[in-house]
């Protein structure tokens, strides 16, 4: 790695995605500063790195300024699960707005390149399918999800304004559904919910009739996309990073039950307000600009994720083989 680019700041570094990013750069020999307030992140995700001389942990909330010297800023700090981000909606907005302003200020001062982990939630309940980066979205600005959706939209606005006004070197990535080891047991997102319920032979909770669709990107594919975008010259984004393979929620539930060998049944609950009917990325821009596309099939990624949750829950059986 170029010595001029080996000081990496990762906000939200103890979270699901952030901890995998920390692993990636520590393994590359970079000096990594992990910043987290541990609201939704976990020290268990980074415990194995605490004795590595390339790794430094700072307990800090990004709504307050931070003064460090770095070359790259990966700004991932923000709860991504509806359970977590709706728990304190005002704090979620503050994290996205004030946190992004603080990280942009740091990047401006140090002349670092900064990448914002934005979200497919900026598209809302999309009326264009699959969603290209040119789509402006269909978002409810006053609904219960808006603290996250609108927070990410404002964060993108701030990134672009710093770029236009201050020539800050920015990258914007819109992350679609991602799954894998280190998701929290109580995360509340569909993959972790289904796996935990299936491993415990509890009913799987499907909202609505399960015909709504999502695309699921395995975490290592997502990390490679973030890194590829950060190191791409002359392209600010936004760029979609996700897996364009589309599955209905019912398909996912049945796949998880089959892979875990569970006796779980499926229960249907009312669909939450503003829940998107379809969510699938158009990744043609990522393929063209970054030479990136996901490599991990859903079944392969689910097996690895199931093994992780078995360990967390203290279970020992292996995922079922399916033909």
C-alpha positions in Angstrom: 0.0 0.0 0.0 1.2 3.5 -0.8 2.7 5.1 2.3 0.9 8.3 1.5 -2.5 6.5 1.8 -1.9 4.2 4.8 -3.5 6.2 7.6 -7.2 5.1 7.5 -10.0 6.5 9.7 -13.1 4.3 9.9 -16.1 5.8 11.7 -18.5 3.1 13.0 -15.5 0.8 12.8 -16.9 -1.6 15.5 -20.1 -2.2 13.6 -20.9 -4.9 11.1 -19.4 -3.3 8.0 -16.9 -1.2 9.8 -15.2 -4.1 11.5 -14.7 -6.0 8.3 -13.2 -2.9 6.8 -10.9 -2.6 9.8 -9.8 -6.2 9.1 -9.2 -5.5 5.5 -6.8 -2.6 6.1 -5.0 -4.1 9.1 -4.3 -7.1 6.9 -2.9 -4.7 4.3 -0.5 -3.2 6.8 -2.3 0.1 7.0 -2.6 2.1 10.2 -6.3 2.0 11.2 -8.1 4.3 13.6 -11.4 2.9 14.5 -13.9 5.3 15.9 -17.2 4.1 17.5 -19.5 5.2 20.3 -20.8 1.6 20.7 -24.5 2.4 20.4 -24.9 -0.4 17.8 -21.3 -1.4 17.3 -19.7 -4.1 19.5 -16.2 -4.5 20.9 -16.5 -8.2 20.2 -16.3 -7.4 16.4 -12.8 -5.8 16.8 -11.5 -7.6 19.9 -9.1 -9.6 17.8 -7.5 -6.4 16.5 -6.9 -4.7 19.9 -3.4 -6.0 20.3 -2.3 -5.3 16.7 0.1 -2.4 16.5 -1.5 -1.2 13.3 -4.9 -0.7 15.0 -6.1 2.0 17.3 -9.6 2.3 18.9 -11.1 5.6 19.9 -14.5 5.7 21.7 -16.0 8.8 20.3 -19.4 10.1 19.0 -19.0 11.7 15.6 -21.5 14.4 16.4 -18.6 16.0 18.2 -15.4 17.1 16.3 -12.5 14.8 16.1 -8.9 15.8 15.5 -6.6 13.2 14.0 -4.2 13.1 11.0 -5.3 10.7 8.3 -5.2 10.1 4.6 -8.5 8.3 4.1 -11.8 8.6 5.9 -14.5 5.9 5.6 -17.5 7.5 7.2 -19.8 4.6 8.2 -21.0 5.8 11.5 -24.8 5.5 11.8 -27.1 2.7 13.0 -28.5 0.9 9.9 -31.2 -1.3 11.4 -34.7 0.2 11.7 -34.9 -1.0 15.3 -31.7 0.9 16.2 -32.1 4.0 14.1 -35.8 4.5 15.1 -34.9 4.1 18.8 -33.6 7.7 18.9 -34.7 9.3 15.6 -33.3 12.7 16.5 -29.9 11.3 17.3 -29.9 9.4 14.0 -30.5 12.7 12.1 -27.7 14.4 14.2 -25.3 11.5 13.4 -26.0 11.8 9.7 -25.9 15.6 9.6 -23.5 16.8 12.3 -21.4 13.7 12.1 -21.0 14.1 8.3 -20.1 17.8 8.8 -17.5 16.9 11.4 -15.9 14.3 9.2 -16.0 16.6 6.1 -14.3 19.3 8.2 -11.6 16.8 9.2 -11.1 15.7 5.6 -10.9 19.3 4.5 -8.3 20.2 7.2 -6.1 17.1 6.5 -6.7 17.1 2.7 -7.9 13.5 3.1 -10.2 11.7 0.7 -13.6 10.9 2.4 -16.1 8.2 1.5 -19.7 8.4 2.7 -21.5 5.1 3.3 -24.9 6.3 2.1 -27.8 3.9 1.6 -30.3 2.6 -0.9 -32.8 4.0 1.5 -32.3 7.4 -0.3 -34.5 5.9 -3.0 -37.4 5.2 -0.6 -40.3 3.1 -1.9 -38.9 3.3 -5.4 -41.1 3.7 -8.4 -38.2 2.9 -10.8 -36.9 -0.7 -10.7 -34.1 -1.6 -10.5 -32.8 1.7 -9.1 -30.1 3.6 -11.0 -28.1 6.4 -9.4 -29.9 9.0 -11.6 -33.2 8.2 -9.8 -34.1 10.9 -7.3 -36.2 8.6 -5.1 -39.7 8.4 -3.7 -39.3 9.2 0.0 -41.7 10.2 2.8 -39.8 13.0 4.6 -42.1 12.9 7.7 -42.5 9.1 8.2 -41.0 6.9 10.9 -38.1 5.9 8.7 -37.3 9.4 7.6 -34.7 10.0 10.3 -32.5 7.5 8.4 -33.7 8.1 4.8 -33.5 11.9 5.0 -30.4 11.8 7.1 -28.5 10.0 4.4 -29.9 12.3 1.7 -28.7 15.4 3.6 -25.3 13.7 4.2 -25.0 13.3 0.4 -25.9 16.9 -0.1 -23.2 18.0 2.4 -20.7 15.8 0.6 -21.4 17.4 -2.7 -21.5 21.0 -1.2 -18.1 20.5 0.4 -16.8 19.1 -2.9 -18.1 22.0 -4.9 -17.3 24.8 -2.4 -14.1 23.5 -0.8 -12.8 21.1 -3.4 -12.9 18.3 -0.8 -12.1 14.9 -2.3 -15.2 12.9 -1.8 -16.8 9.6 -2.7 -20.5 8.6 -2.2 -21.5 4.9 -2.1 -25.2 3.9 -1.8 -25.1 0.5 0.0 -27.9 -2.0 -0.7 -28.9 -4.9 1.7 -25.7 -6.5 3.0 -25.4 -9.5 5.2 -22.8 -11.8 6.7 -20.9 -12.6 10.0 -21.0 -10.0 12.7 -24.5 -8.9 12.1 -26.1 -8.4 15.6 -28.5 -11.0 16.9 -31.0 -8.3 17.6 -30.3 -6.4 14.4 -33.9 -6.5 13.2 -33.0 -6.9 9.6 -34.4 -9.7 7.6 -31.4 -12.0 7.1 -30.4 -12.0 10.7 -34.0 -12.2 11.9 -34.7 -15.3 9.7 -31.5 -17.1 10.6 -31.8 -16.6 14.4 -35.5 -17.6 14.3 -34.8 -20.6 12.2 -31.9 -21.8 14.3 -34.1 -21.6 17.4 -37.0 -23.3 15.5 -39.2 -20.2 16.1 -41.7 -19.0 13.6 -40.1 -16.8 10.9 -41.7 -13.3 10.8 -42.6 -12.2 7.3 -44.2 -8.8 6.9 -47.0 -8.6 4.4 -47.4 -11.5 2.1 -43.7 -11.8 1.5 -43.9 -10.9 -2.2 -41.8 -7.8 -1.7 -38.3 -8.2 -3.0 -34.7 -7.4 -1.9 -31.2 -8.0 -3.1 -28.6 -9.4 -0.7 -24.9 -8.6 -1.0 -22.4 -10.7 1.0 -20.2 -8.5 3.3 -16.8 -9.3 1.6 -18.2 -8.3 -1.8 -19.4 -5.0 -0.3 -16.1 -4.3 1.3 -14.3 -4.8 -2.0 -16.7 -2.4 -3.6 -16.1 0.3 -1.0 -12.3 0.0 -1.4 -12.6 0.1 -5.2 -14.6 3.2 -5.0 -12.3 5.0 -2.6 -9.3 4.4 -4.8 -11.0 5.3 -8.1 -9.8 8.6 -9.4 -12.0 11.3 -11.0 -15.4 9.9 -9.9 -17.3 11.2 -6.9 -20.3 9.0 -7.3 -22.9 8.4 -6.1 -22.5 4.7 -7.0 -24.7 1.8 -6.1 -22.9 -1.1 -4.4 -25.1 -4.2 -3.9 -26.0 -7.5 -5.5 -28.5 -7.2 -8.3 -29.8 -10.8 -7.7 -33.4 -10.3 -6.6 -35.3 -12.5 -4.2 -38.7 -12.3 -2.6 -38.8 -12.3 1.2 -40.8 -15.6 1.0 -38.0 -17.1 -1.1 -35.4 -16.0 1.4 -37.4 -17.4 4.3 -37.8 -20.8 2.6 -34.1 -20.9 1.7 -33.1 -20.2 5.3 -35.4 -22.9 6.7 -33.9 -25.4 4.2 -30.3 -24.5 4.9 -30.7 -24.6 8.7 -32.9 -27.8 8.6 -35.3 -25.9 10.8 -38.8 -26.9 11.8 -39.9 -23.2 11.8 -43.2 -22.1 10.4 -43.8 -18.8 8.8 -45.9 -16.1 10.4 -47.3 -13.0 8.6 -47.4 -9.6 10.2 -48.7 -6.3 8.8 -46.3 -4.5 6.5 -44.6 -1.5 8.3 -45.3 2.0 7.1 -43.2 3.1 4.1 -41.6 -0.3 3.7 -40.3 -0.5 0.1 -42.0 -3.0 -2.2 -38.9 -3.6 -4.3 -35.3 -2.8 -3.7 -32.7 -3.9 -6.2 -29.6 -2.0 -7.5 -28.7 -1.1 -11.0 -24.9 -1.7 -10.7 -23.9 -0.9 -14.3 -22.1 2.2 -13.1 -20.0 0.2 -10.6 -19.2 -2.3 -13.2 -18.1 0.3 -15.7 -16.4 2.8 -13.4 -14.9 0.4 -10.8 -14.7 -2.9 -12.6 -16.7 -4.3 -9.6 -19.5 -6.8 -9.3 -20.4 -9.2 -6.4 -19.0 -12.7 -6.5 -20.8 -14.6 -3.7 -24.0 -16.4 -4.5 -26.8 -16.0 -1.9 -26.7 -19.7 -0.7 -23.0 -19.6 -0.2 -23.1 -16.4 1.8 -26.1 -17.6 3.9 -24.2 -20.8 4.9 -21.3 -18.7 6.2 -23.7 -16.4 8.0 -25.6 -19.4 9.5 -22.3 -20.8 10.9 -21.5 -17.5 12.5 -24.9 -17.3 14.2 -24.7 -20.9 15.3 -21.5 -20.0 17.2 -23.0 -16.8 18.7 -26.0 -18.8 19.9 -23.9 -21.7 21.1 -25.3 -24.2 18.6 -23.2 -26.8 16.8 -25.1 -28.2 13.8 -23.9 -27.3 10.3 -26.0 -25.8 7.5 -27.9 -28.4 5.4 -26.6 -29.2 1.9 -29.2 -28.5 -0.8 -29.1 -29.7 -4.3 
